[in-house]
Amino acid sequence: MMLSILLTAGYALMGAGIGAGLVAIGAGLGIGKIGASAMEGMARQPEAAGKLQSGMLIIAALIEVIALFGVVACFLLAVNTSIVEKL
Protein backbone atom coordinates (compact mmCIF):
# COMPACT_ATOMS: atom_id res chain seq x y z
CA MET A 1 0.00 0.00 0.00
CA MET A 2 2.71 2.47 1.01
CA LEU A 3 4.82 1.54 -2.01
CA SER A 4 1.97 2.36 -4.38
CA ILE A 5 1.50 5.77 -2.72
CA LEU A 6 5.22 6.54 -3.06
CA LEU A 7 5.24 5.38 -6.69
CA THR A 8 2.23 7.53 -7.44
CA ALA A 9 3.90 10.55 -5.81
CA GLY A 10 7.09 9.87 -7.77
CA TYR A 11 5.22 9.61 -11.05
CA ALA A 12 3.36 12.82 -10.26
CA LEU A 13 6.63 14.65 -9.56
CA MET A 14 8.16 13.30 -12.74
CA GLY A 15 5.08 14.34 -14.70
CA ALA A 16 5.16 17.81 -13.17
CA GLY A 17 8.80 18.26 -14.14
CA ILE A 18 8.31 17.00 -17.68
CA GLY A 19 5.16 19.10 -18.05
CA ALA A 20 6.89 22.28 -16.91
CA GLY A 21 9.72 21.61 -19.34
CA LEU A 22 7.36 21.04 -22.24
CA VAL A 23 5.44 24.21 -21.41
CA ALA A 24 8.67 26.22 -21.42
CA ILE A 25 9.81 24.69 -24.72
CA GLY A 26 6.42 25.31 -26.32
CA ALA A 27 6.31 28.92 -25.20
CA GLY A 28 9.83 29.52 -26.47
CA LEU A 29 9.06 27.99 -29.85
CA GLY A 30 5.81 29.93 -30.15
CA ILE A 31 7.35 33.28 -29.33
CA GLY A 32 10.28 32.55 -31.64
CA LYS A 33 7.90 31.78 -34.49
CA ILE A 34 5.94 34.98 -33.83
CA GLY A 35 9.11 37.06 -33.74
CA ALA A 36 10.46 35.54 -36.95
CA SER A 37 7.18 36.04 -38.79
CA ALA A 38 6.85 39.62 -37.56
CA MET A 39 10.40 40.49 -38.63
CA GLU A 40 9.78 38.97 -42.05
CA GLY A 41 6.54 40.93 -42.38
CA MET A 42 8.26 44.16 -41.34
CA ALA A 43 11.02 43.56 -43.87
CA ARG A 44 8.47 43.04 -46.64
CA GLN A 45 6.24 45.99 -45.68
CA PRO A 46 8.07 48.53 -43.52
CA GLU A 47 5.05 50.87 -43.45
CA ALA A 48 3.06 48.24 -41.53
CA ALA A 49 5.73 47.78 -38.86
CA GLY A 50 3.71 49.49 -36.10
CA LYS A 51 0.66 47.28 -36.55
CA LEU A 52 2.78 44.16 -36.80
CA GLN A 53 4.75 45.00 -33.69
CA SER A 54 1.69 45.70 -31.57
CA GLY A 55 0.00 42.51 -32.72
CA MET A 56 3.17 40.54 -32.10
CA LEU A 57 3.46 41.85 -28.53
CA ILE A 58 -0.17 41.05 -27.73
CA ILE A 59 0.11 37.50 -29.04
CA ALA A 60 3.44 36.98 -27.24
CA ALA A 61 1.83 38.11 -23.99
CA LEU A 62 -1.03 35.64 -24.50
CA ILE A 63 1.46 32.82 -25.07
CA GLU A 64 3.29 33.78 -21.89
CA VAL A 65 0.02 33.71 -19.92
CA ILE A 66 -0.78 30.23 -21.22
CA ALA A 67 2.74 29.10 -20.33
CA LEU A 68 2.34 30.57 -16.84
CA PHE A 69 -0.91 28.64 -16.34
CA GLY A 70 0.86 25.45 -17.40
CA VAL A 71 3.78 26.00 -15.03
CA VAL A 72 1.42 26.83 -12.15
CA ALA A 73 -0.54 23.62 -12.80
CA CYS A 74 2.70 21.62 -12.76
CA PHE A 75 3.80 23.38 -9.57
CA LEU A 76 0.49 22.57 -7.88
CA LEU A 77 0.84 18.94 -8.91
CA ALA A 78 4.35 18.82 -7.44
CA VAL A 79 3.26 20.47 -4.18
CA ASN A 80 0.29 18.15 -3.75
CA THR A 81 2.50 15.08 -4.12
CA SER A 82 4.59 16.20 -1.16
CA ILE A 83 1.39 16.21 0.90
CA VAL A 84 0.65 12.64 -0.23
CA GLU A 85 4.15 11.54 0.81
CA LYS A 86 3.48 12.65 4.40
CA LEU A 87 0.62 10.15 4.79
C-alpha positions as CSV (number, residue, x, y, z in Angstrom):
1,M,0.0,0.0,0.0
2,M,2.7,2.5,1.0
3,L,4.8,1.5,-2.0
4,S,2.0,2.4,-4.4
5,I,1.5,5.8,-2.7
6,L,5.2,6.5,-3.1
7,L,5.2,5.4,-6.7
8,T,2.2,7.5,-7.4
9,A,3.9,10.5,-5.8
10,G,7.1,9.9,-7.8
11,Y,5.2,9.6,-11.1
12,A,3.4,12.8,-10.3
13,L,6.6,14.7,-9.6
14,M,8.2,13.3,-12.7
15,G,5.1,14.3,-14.7
16,A,5.2,17.8,-13.2
17,G,8.8,18.3,-14.1
18,I,8.3,17.0,-17.7
19,G,5.2,19.1,-18.0
20,A,6.9,22.3,-16.9
21,G,9.7,21.6,-19.3
22,L,7.4,21.0,-22.2
23,V,5.4,24.2,-21.4
24,A,8.7,26.2,-21.4
25,I,9.8,24.7,-24.7
26,G,6.4,25.3,-26.3
27,A,6.3,28.9,-25.2
28,G,9.8,29.5,-26.5
29,L,9.1,28.0,-29.8
30,G,5.8,29.9,-30.2
31,I,7.4,33.3,-29.3
32,G,10.3,32.6,-31.6
33,K,7.9,31.8,-34.5
34,I,5.9,35.0,-33.8
35,G,9.1,37.1,-33.7
36,A,10.5,35.5,-36.9
37,S,7.2,36.0,-38.8
38,A,6.9,39.6,-37.6
39,M,10.4,40.5,-38.6
40,E,9.8,39.0,-42.1
41,G,6.5,40.9,-42.4
42,M,8.3,44.2,-41.3
43,A,11.0,43.6,-43.9
44,R,8.5,43.0,-46.6
45,Q,6.2,46.0,-45.7
46,P,8.1,48.5,-43.5
47,E,5.1,50.9,-43.5
48,A,3.1,48.2,-41.5
49,A,5.7,47.8,-38.9
50,G,3.7,49.5,-36.1
51,K,0.7,47.3,-36.5
52,L,2.8,44.2,-36.8
53,Q,4.7,45.0,-33.7
54,S,1.7,45.7,-31.6
55,G,0.0,42.5,-32.7
56,M,3.2,40.5,-32.1
57,L,3.5,41.9,-28.5
58,I,-0.2,41.0,-27.7
59,I,0.1,37.5,-29.0
60,A,3.4,37.0,-27.2
61,A,1.8,38.1,-24.0
62,L,-1.0,35.6,-24.5
63,I,1.5,32.8,-25.1
64,E,3.3,33.8,-21.9
65,V,0.0,33.7,-19.9
66,I,-0.8,30.2,-21.2
67,A,2.7,29.1,-20.3
68,L,2.3,30.6,-16.8
69,F,-0.9,28.6,-16.3
70,G,0.9,25.4,-17.4
71,V,3.8,26.0,-15.0
72,V,1.4,26.8,-12.2
73,A,-0.5,23.6,-12.8
74,C,2.7,21.6,-12.8
75,F,3.8,23.4,-9.6
76,L,0.5,22.6,-7.9
77,L,0.8,18.9,-8.9
78,A,4.3,18.8,-7.4
79,V,3.3,20.5,-4.2
80,N,0.3,18.1,-3.8
81,T,2.5,15.1,-4.1
82,S,4.6,16.2,-1.2
83,I,1.4,16.2,0.9
84,V,0.6,12.6,-0.2
85,E,4.1,11.5,0.8
86,K,3.5,12.6,4.4
87,L,0.6,10.2,4.8
